[in-house]
């Protein structure tokens, strides 16, 4: 599995802090929306020439990581 940390960045000064493909202003959500709409990786790469295939894989790995829905226990009230 690809380590999305190498290809995805979150910077409060870029795209209002939304997750983007590192070195671009292409938001992860845009890539995922295109995949969900049925676009192939090849079509997305043609639409966004600065992307690489590894970037698309990283967006999927990022989404998969978020889908694990980890929870942190809340401290009990005294």
C-alpha positions in Angstrom: 0.0 0.0 0.0 1.3 3.5 -0.9 2.1 5.9 1.9 -0.2 8.8 1.1 1.9 11.1 3.4 4.5 11.2 0.7 2.1 12.6 -1.9 -0.6 14.4 0.0 -0.2 17.7 1.9 -2.4 19.8 4.1 -1.3 23.4 4.4 -3.5 26.1 5.8 -2.1 28.5 3.2 -3.1 26.3 0.3 -6.7 25.7 -0.7 -7.9 26.8 2.8 -6.1 23.8 4.4 -7.9 21.2 2.3 -5.9 18.0 1.5 -4.1 18.5 -1.9 -1.7 16.5 -4.0 1.7 17.8 -2.8 3.1 20.6 -5.0 -0.2 21.3 -6.6 -3.5 23.0 -5.8 -5.4 19.9 -6.9 -7.5 18.9 -3.9 -7.8 15.2 -3.0 -11.6 15.7 -3.0 -11.5 16.7 -6.7 -9.6 13.5 -7.7 -12.0 11.4 -5.6 -15.1 13.1 -7.0 -13.8 12.3 -10.5 -13.2 8.7 -9.6 -16.6 8.4 -8.0 -18.2 9.9 -11.2 -16.7 7.0 -13.1 -13.7 8.7 -14.7 -10.7 6.4 -15.3 -7.3 7.2 -13.9 -6.2 7.9 -17.5 -9.0 10.5 -18.0 -8.0 12.2 -14.8 -4.4 12.3 -15.7 -5.3 13.8 -19.1 -7.4 16.5 -17.3 -4.7 17.3 -14.8 -1.3 16.9 -16.5 0.6 17.7 -13.4 -0.7 14.6 -11.7 1.0 11.2 -11.8 -0.5 7.8 -11.4 1.0 7.6 -7.9 -0.9 10.7 -6.9 -4.2 9.0 -7.7 -3.2 6.0 -5.7 -2.3 8.3 -2.8 -5.7 10.0 -2.9 -7.3 6.6 -2.6 -5.0 5.6 0.3 -5.8 8.8 2.0 -9.6 8.2 1.7 -9.2 4.6 2.9 -7.3 5.9 5.9 -10.1 8.3 6.7 -12.7 5.6 6.3 -11.2 3.6 9.2 -13.1 6.1 11.4 -10.8 5.9 14.4 -12.3 7.2 17.6 -10.6 8.6 20.6 -12.2 7.9 24.0 -13.6 10.9 25.7 -12.4 11.5 29.3 -15.2 10.8 31.8 -16.8 13.8 33.4 -16.0 14.1 37.1 
